[in-house]
Amino acid sequence: MTESGKGTVYALLAVAMFASLGTGFKVAVTRMSSFSVVVWMGLWGSGALLAFLLRERQTAMIVSEFRQRPLFFPLAGIIGLGIQQILCLKTYEYIPASQAVILHYTYPLLMLPLSWLLFREKTDWRALCCVVLGFAGVCVLVSAGGGVGDVRLSAGVMAGLGTAISFALFCVLIKHTSFSVTAGMFLLNLFGLLFLLCLLPIYPMQWSISGSDMLLVAYLGIFPTAVAFIFWNRALRMIPTGRSSNCALLVPILSLICIAVVLKEQITPLQALGMAIVLMSIVLNVKLTARS
């Protein structure tokens, strides 16, 4: 398999794990506060990455990587795994979930101008068109839930756009920075977690939770967070930004399937149409990349 093919596989594995985050998070927040869920996820994610490094006897890489990039890891960790998490929570607090989803999934489009602005990465106009087509599919997908047409400039909308910008910036930064994936993701998770812990005086935290809730946040912290970000990091280095952006647009489709299976919510014809448009954009982008 070519490097580009491997990168696509990594991206799809990461996307599959990201897709389970929505359902798991929805179940978790019915049992505990959103901030508590995010902090527990950070603890489990950081712990899982540290355990892997200990098992592989690579803990020395943590110090080595941090010494080489003492500003990058705190900055990127706070942006992508700290600020982004808080803004995401605020979005769902202020506006309906359907509006929040469509705002959050502007981040694949934002990755393209940010890549050009910060690193002068050129993007083929056809890849950009595919991303726009994919985002149109996301719009159709979430509009099936209603409430999209009345999005106004409000605190919730600003928080949603801030979530998209911060995550897009995080993705672009890690794509264009060379570091050991596991040690690097541990440092990113660690600094994101430290940022969240600094907010404990502001947000209430539940330290005592049930065994089933602990298993849930452990899954959310280890797989959709730690493992998925390792795969996503590798994918960003191996495939063009346009293709990774389109792969990211698979998340709402798979999330919808997870919700239908786990939460027993039905998929409407309009949602199915949105899924088909997104899939079409991904197929077109992959074919265009293969020809170039």
C-alpha beads as a LAMMPS data file, in Angstrom:
LAMMPS data file: protein, C-alpha beads

292 atoms
291 bonds

1 atom types
1 bond types

-500.0 500.0 xlo xhi
-500.0 500.0 ylo yhi
-500.0 500.0 zlo zhi

Masses

1 110.0

Atoms # bond

1 1 1 0.000 0.000 0.000
2 1 1 1.254 3.496 -0.859
3 1 1 1.850 6.150 1.793
4 1 1 -1.195 8.035 0.517
5 1 1 -3.298 4.882 0.870
6 1 1 -2.060 4.281 4.397
7 1 1 -2.818 7.902 5.249
8 1 1 -6.377 7.469 3.998
9 1 1 -6.795 4.316 6.126
10 1 1 -5.508 6.165 9.214
11 1 1 -7.885 9.035 8.491
12 1 1 -10.883 6.703 8.154
13 1 1 -10.011 4.842 11.383
14 1 1 -9.722 8.158 13.215
15 1 1 -13.000 9.368 11.745
16 1 1 -14.768 6.162 12.819
17 1 1 -13.604 6.737 16.411
18 1 1 -14.450 10.444 16.294
19 1 1 -17.957 9.493 15.171
20 1 1 -18.608 7.511 18.359
21 1 1 -17.732 10.548 20.447
22 1 1 -21.064 12.281 19.819
23 1 1 -23.206 9.356 20.983
24 1 1 -20.945 8.641 23.956
25 1 1 -20.853 12.288 24.926
26 1 1 -24.646 12.563 24.657
27 1 1 -25.060 9.592 26.995
28 1 1 -22.376 10.867 29.391
29 1 1 -23.774 14.384 29.776
30 1 1 -27.122 12.967 30.878
31 1 1 -25.299 11.519 33.888
32 1 1 -22.744 14.210 34.775
33 1 1 -21.788 17.772 33.898
34 1 1 -20.193 18.459 30.524
35 1 1 -17.063 19.910 32.109
36 1 1 -16.647 16.802 34.259
37 1 1 -16.898 14.601 31.160
38 1 1 -14.209 16.597 29.354
39 1 1 -11.818 16.539 32.333
40 1 1 -12.266 12.785 32.861
41 1 1 -11.656 12.240 29.145
42 1 1 -8.455 14.269 29.402
43 1 1 -7.284 12.242 32.393
44 1 1 -7.941 8.908 30.695
45 1 1 -6.486 10.040 27.376
46 1 1 -3.271 11.326 28.938
47 1 1 -3.021 8.236 31.143
48 1 1 -3.465 5.857 28.201
49 1 1 -0.769 7.590 26.171
50 1 1 1.617 7.606 29.133
51 1 1 0.975 3.885 29.744
52 1 1 1.767 3.125 26.108
53 1 1 5.003 5.127 26.303
54 1 1 5.973 3.297 29.510
55 1 1 5.240 -0.065 27.892
56 1 1 7.362 0.797 24.860
57 1 1 10.052 2.367 27.078
58 1 1 9.788 5.631 25.198
59 1 1 9.185 8.019 28.088
60 1 1 12.511 9.720 27.372
61 1 1 10.898 10.936 24.150
62 1 1 8.563 13.140 26.198
63 1 1 11.393 15.271 27.554
64 1 1 13.213 15.199 24.227
65 1 1 10.198 16.373 22.249
66 1 1 9.327 19.094 24.749
67 1 1 12.874 20.452 24.744
68 1 1 12.818 20.699 20.956
69 1 1 9.437 22.484 20.868
70 1 1 8.800 24.116 24.274
71 1 1 6.255 26.568 22.855
72 1 1 4.488 24.410 20.270
73 1 1 3.109 21.735 22.613
74 1 1 1.605 24.103 25.230
75 1 1 0.179 26.357 22.514
76 1 1 -1.267 23.617 20.301
77 1 1 -2.508 21.578 23.296
78 1 1 -4.330 24.548 24.795
79 1 1 -5.840 25.511 21.422
80 1 1 -6.941 22.056 20.270
81 1 1 -7.592 20.150 23.488
82 1 1 -8.374 23.000 25.886
83 1 1 -9.984 26.089 24.355
84 1 1 -11.711 24.060 21.660
85 1 1 -13.322 21.822 24.303
86 1 1 -14.623 24.760 26.323
87 1 1 -15.976 26.577 23.257
88 1 1 -17.650 23.349 22.133
89 1 1 -19.415 23.052 25.491
90 1 1 -20.525 26.688 25.336
91 1 1 -21.946 26.191 21.849
92 1 1 -24.180 23.350 22.954
93 1 1 -25.135 25.365 26.038
94 1 1 -26.326 28.405 24.059
95 1 1 -27.815 27.095 20.789
96 1 1 -29.604 23.945 19.502
97 1 1 -27.427 20.951 18.668
98 1 1 -28.349 21.037 14.959
99 1 1 -27.003 24.586 14.679
100 1 1 -23.902 23.693 16.699
101 1 1 -23.058 20.772 14.401
102 1 1 -23.198 22.795 11.207
103 1 1 -21.024 25.521 12.758
104 1 1 -18.464 23.021 14.084
105 1 1 -18.145 21.340 10.698
106 1 1 -16.974 24.500 9.011
107 1 1 -13.519 23.514 10.306
108 1 1 -12.576 21.347 7.278
109 1 1 -13.102 24.401 5.073
110 1 1 -11.130 26.593 7.474
111 1 1 -8.160 24.206 7.316
112 1 1 -7.520 25.188 3.699
113 1 1 -7.128 28.987 4.142
114 1 1 -5.240 28.501 7.406
115 1 1 -2.797 26.124 5.691
116 1 1 -2.207 28.737 3.000
117 1 1 -2.006 31.664 5.428
118 1 1 0.420 30.049 7.887
119 1 1 2.400 27.666 5.687
120 1 1 1.620 28.727 2.107
121 1 1 0.299 25.227 1.318
122 1 1 -1.328 25.292 -2.099
123 1 1 -4.685 23.593 -2.617
124 1 1 -6.062 22.566 -5.996
125 1 1 -9.289 24.410 -6.818
126 1 1 -10.969 21.086 -7.575
127 1 1 -10.166 19.822 -4.063
128 1 1 -11.656 23.023 -2.654
129 1 1 -14.809 22.457 -4.704
130 1 1 -15.059 18.916 -3.323
131 1 1 -14.808 20.217 0.240
132 1 1 -17.492 22.830 -0.462
133 1 1 -19.692 20.090 -1.933
134 1 1 -19.076 17.943 1.137
135 1 1 -19.963 20.798 3.457
136 1 1 -23.170 21.338 1.468
137 1 1 -23.985 17.707 2.241
138 1 1 -23.394 18.376 5.939
139 1 1 -25.768 21.352 5.695
140 1 1 -28.455 19.112 4.196
141 1 1 -27.720 16.462 6.812
142 1 1 -28.154 18.696 9.844
143 1 1 -30.965 20.800 8.342
144 1 1 -33.067 17.643 8.442
145 1 1 -33.214 18.204 12.194
146 1 1 -34.663 21.692 11.719
147 1 1 -33.639 24.973 13.270
148 1 1 -30.751 25.746 10.908
149 1 1 -32.365 28.625 9.073
150 1 1 -32.611 30.901 12.100
151 1 1 -28.894 30.942 12.980
152 1 1 -28.060 34.487 14.092
153 1 1 -24.934 36.230 15.295
154 1 1 -25.086 35.397 19.005
155 1 1 -22.840 34.169 21.793
156 1 1 -23.594 30.570 20.805
157 1 1 -22.827 31.179 17.130
158 1 1 -19.579 32.945 18.025
159 1 1 -18.623 30.030 20.284
160 1 1 -19.412 27.555 17.491
161 1 1 -17.268 29.445 15.000
162 1 1 -14.530 29.691 17.625
163 1 1 -14.689 25.899 18.047
164 1 1 -14.254 25.408 14.302
165 1 1 -11.391 27.905 14.055
166 1 1 -9.510 26.482 17.044
167 1 1 -9.785 22.874 15.862
168 1 1 -8.866 23.798 12.277
169 1 1 -5.819 25.671 13.584
170 1 1 -4.881 22.684 15.753
171 1 1 -5.082 20.313 12.767
172 1 1 -2.988 22.620 10.584
173 1 1 -0.340 23.083 13.292
174 1 1 0.166 19.367 13.911
175 1 1 0.150 18.649 10.163
176 1 1 3.069 21.002 9.579
177 1 1 5.119 20.136 12.674
178 1 1 7.360 17.079 12.813
179 1 1 7.346 15.221 16.146
180 1 1 7.090 11.738 17.612
181 1 1 3.375 10.955 17.335
182 1 1 2.701 9.188 20.665
183 1 1 4.985 11.350 22.813
184 1 1 3.725 14.437 21.020
185 1 1 0.062 13.551 21.489
186 1 1 0.735 12.865 25.168
187 1 1 2.181 16.362 25.556
188 1 1 -0.719 17.900 23.638
189 1 1 -3.258 16.044 25.794
190 1 1 -1.337 16.934 28.936
191 1 1 -1.272 20.671 28.246
192 1 1 -4.907 20.629 27.184
193 1 1 -5.762 18.862 30.448
194 1 1 -3.692 21.292 32.530
195 1 1 -5.567 24.168 30.896
196 1 1 -8.905 22.563 31.799
197 1 1 -7.771 21.935 35.385
198 1 1 -6.959 25.631 35.692
199 1 1 -10.675 26.265 35.110
200 1 1 -11.790 24.188 38.116
201 1 1 -12.549 27.326 40.175
202 1 1 -15.017 28.360 37.441
203 1 1 -16.700 25.076 36.500
204 1 1 -17.997 22.450 38.997
205 1 1 -16.273 19.051 38.808
206 1 1 -17.662 15.625 39.751
207 1 1 -14.807 13.494 41.085
208 1 1 -17.079 10.737 42.434
209 1 1 -18.896 8.858 39.639
210 1 1 -20.357 5.369 39.190
211 1 1 -18.478 2.427 37.724
212 1 1 -20.501 2.463 34.486
213 1 1 -19.891 6.191 34.059
214 1 1 -16.174 5.619 34.649
215 1 1 -16.119 2.954 31.918
216 1 1 -17.873 5.343 29.557
217 1 1 -15.477 8.254 30.100
218 1 1 -12.551 5.805 29.943
219 1 1 -13.677 4.706 26.475
220 1 1 -14.211 8.313 25.375
221 1 1 -10.803 9.354 26.664
222 1 1 -8.808 6.414 25.301
223 1 1 -10.286 5.684 21.869
224 1 1 -12.049 8.736 20.329
225 1 1 -9.506 11.030 21.994
226 1 1 -6.035 9.472 22.417
227 1 1 -5.958 6.684 19.805
228 1 1 -8.014 8.585 17.227
229 1 1 -5.783 11.653 17.467
230 1 1 -2.688 9.494 16.887
231 1 1 -4.268 8.077 13.717
232 1 1 -5.476 11.534 12.652
233 1 1 -2.016 13.004 13.227
234 1 1 -0.439 10.357 11.013
235 1 1 -3.089 10.865 8.339
236 1 1 -2.531 14.631 8.227
237 1 1 1.153 14.043 7.480
238 1 1 0.551 11.497 4.720
239 1 1 -2.351 12.890 2.663
240 1 1 -3.247 16.309 1.203
241 1 1 -5.266 18.732 3.336
242 1 1 -8.134 18.590 0.828
243 1 1 -8.541 14.825 1.225
244 1 1 -8.230 14.906 5.025
245 1 1 -10.861 17.667 5.069
246 1 1 -13.246 15.483 3.080
247 1 1 -12.576 12.467 5.310
248 1 1 -13.396 14.639 8.322
249 1 1 -16.808 15.322 6.791
250 1 1 -17.590 11.598 7.237
251 1 1 -17.871 12.149 10.988
252 1 1 -21.460 13.502 10.996
253 1 1 -22.556 10.630 8.749
254 1 1 -21.067 7.955 10.997
255 1 1 -22.292 9.851 14.050
256 1 1 -25.817 9.690 12.652
257 1 1 -25.478 5.934 12.128
258 1 1 -24.203 5.503 15.709
259 1 1 -27.149 7.530 17.005
260 1 1 -29.594 5.439 14.953
261 1 1 -28.124 2.150 16.234
262 1 1 -27.445 3.073 19.865
263 1 1 -30.102 5.708 20.585
264 1 1 -32.722 4.224 18.200
265 1 1 -33.285 7.472 16.288
266 1 1 -34.495 7.060 12.688
267 1 1 -32.576 8.325 9.620
268 1 1 -34.861 10.485 7.433
269 1 1 -34.703 10.635 3.613
270 1 1 -33.262 14.168 3.812
271 1 1 -30.501 12.951 6.118
272 1 1 -29.788 10.085 3.709
273 1 1 -29.476 12.639 0.878
274 1 1 -26.948 14.620 2.888
275 1 1 -24.952 11.459 3.540
276 1 1 -24.923 10.665 -0.187
277 1 1 -23.650 14.166 -1.088
278 1 1 -20.800 13.926 1.435
279 1 1 -19.807 10.476 0.187
280 1 1 -19.846 11.772 -3.402
281 1 1 -17.489 14.628 -2.460
282 1 1 -15.042 12.182 -0.831
283 1 1 -15.028 9.809 -3.822
284 1 1 -14.442 12.705 -6.240
285 1 1 -11.616 14.094 -4.107
286 1 1 -9.847 10.729 -3.878
287 1 1 -10.106 10.219 -7.660
288 1 1 -8.825 13.719 -8.396
289 1 1 -5.873 13.213 -6.027
290 1 1 -5.035 9.868 -7.630
291 1 1 -4.907 11.479 -11.097
292 1 1 -2.663 14.369 -9.997

Bonds

1 1 1 2
2 1 2 3
3 1 3 4
4 1 4 5
5 1 5 6
6 1 6 7
7 1 7 8
8 1 8 9
9 1 9 10
10 1 10 11
11 1 11 12
12 1 12 13
13 1 13 14
14 1 14 15
15 1 15 16
16 1 16 17
17 1 17 18
18 1 18 19
19 1 19 20
20 1 20 21
21 1 21 22
22 1 22 23
23 1 23 24
24 1 24 25
25 1 25 26
26 1 26 27
27 1 27 28
28 1 28 29
29 1 29 30
30 1 30 31
31 1 31 32
32 1 32 33
33 1 33 34
34 1 34 35
35 1 35 36
36 1 36 37
37 1 37 38
38 1 38 39
39 1 39 40
40 1 40 41
41 1 41 42
42 1 42 43
43 1 43 44
44 1 44 45
45 1 45 46
46 1 46 47
47 1 47 48
48 1 48 49
49 1 49 50
50 1 50 51
51 1 51 52
52 1 52 53
53 1 53 54
54 1 54 55
55 1 55 56
56 1 56 57
57 1 57 58
58 1 58 59
59 1 59 60
60 1 60 61
61 1 61 62
62 1 62 63
63 1 63 64
64 1 64 65
65 1 65 66
66 1 66 67
67 1 67 68
68 1 68 69
69 1 69 70
70 1 70 71
71 1 71 72
72 1 72 73
73 1 73 74
74 1 74 75
75 1 75 76
76 1 76 77
77 1 77 78
78 1 78 79
79 1 79 80
80 1 80 81
81 1 81 82
82 1 82 83
83 1 83 84
84 1 84 85
85 1 85 86
86 1 86 87
87 1 87 88
88 1 88 89
89 1 89 90
90 1 90 91
91 1 91 92
92 1 92 93
93 1 93 94
94 1 94 95
95 1 95 96
96 1 96 97
97 1 97 98
98 1 98 99
99 1 99 100
100 1 100 101
101 1 101 102
102 1 102 103
103 1 103 104
104 1 104 105
105 1 105 106
106 1 106 107
107 1 107 108
108 1 108 109
109 1 109 110
110 1 110 111
111 1 111 112
112 1 112 113
113 1 113 114
114 1 114 115
115 1 115 116
116 1 116 117
117 1 117 118
118 1 118 119
119 1 119 120
120 1 120 121
121 1 121 122
122 1 122 123
123 1 123 124
124 1 124 125
125 1 125 126
126 1 126 127
127 1 127 128
128 1 128 129
129 1 129 130
130 1 130 131
131 1 131 132
132 1 132 133
133 1 133 134
134 1 134 135
135 1 135 136
136 1 136 137
137 1 137 138
138 1 138 139
139 1 139 140
140 1 140 141
141 1 141 142
142 1 142 143
143 1 143 144
144 1 144 145
145 1 145 146
146 1 146 147
147 1 147 148
148 1 148 149
149 1 149 150
150 1 150 151
151 1 151 152
152 1 152 153
153 1 153 154
154 1 154 155
155 1 155 156
156 1 156 157
157 1 157 158
158 1 158 159
159 1 159 160
160 1 160 161
161 1 161 162
162 1 162 163
163 1 163 164
164 1 164 165
165 1 165 166
166 1 166 167
167 1 167 168
168 1 168 169
169 1 169 170
170 1 170 171
171 1 171 172
172 1 172 173
173 1 173 174
174 1 174 175
175 1 175 176
176 1 176 177
177 1 177 178
178 1 178 179
179 1 179 180
180 1 180 181
181 1 181 182
182 1 182 183
183 1 183 184
184 1 184 185
185 1 185 186
186 1 186 187
187 1 187 188
188 1 188 189
189 1 189 190
190 1 190 191
191 1 191 192
192 1 192 193
193 1 193 194
194 1 194 195
195 1 195 196
196 1 196 197
197 1 197 198
198 1 198 199
199 1 199 200
200 1 200 201
201 1 201 202
202 1 202 203
203 1 203 204
204 1 204 205
205 1 205 206
206 1 206 207
207 1 207 208
208 1 208 209
209 1 209 210
210 1 210 211
211 1 211 212
212 1 212 213
213 1 213 214
214 1 214 215
215 1 215 216
216 1 216 217
217 1 217 218
218 1 218 219
219 1 219 220
220 1 220 221
221 1 221 222
222 1 222 223
223 1 223 224
224 1 224 225
225 1 225 226
226 1 226 227
227 1 227 228
228 1 228 229
229 1 229 230
230 1 230 231
231 1 231 232
232 1 232 233
233 1 233 234
234 1 234 235
235 1 235 236
236 1 236 237
237 1 237 238
238 1 238 239
239 1 239 240
240 1 240 241
241 1 241 242
242 1 242 243
243 1 243 244
244 1 244 245
245 1 245 246
246 1 246 247
247 1 247 248
248 1 248 249
249 1 249 250
250 1 250 251
251 1 251 252
252 1 252 253
253 1 253 254
254 1 254 255
255 1 255 256
256 1 256 257
257 1 257 258
258 1 258 259
259 1 259 260
260 1 260 261
261 1 261 262
262 1 262 263
263 1 263 264
264 1 264 265
265 1 265 266
266 1 266 267
267 1 267 268
268 1 268 269
269 1 269 270
270 1 270 271
271 1 271 272
272 1 272 273
273 1 273 274
274 1 274 275
275 1 275 276
276 1 276 277
277 1 277 278
278 1 278 279
279 1 279 280
280 1 280 281
281 1 281 282
282 1 282 283
283 1 283 284
284 1 284 285
285 1 285 286
286 1 286 287
287 1 287 288
288 1 288 289
289 1 289 290
290 1 290 291
291 1 291 292
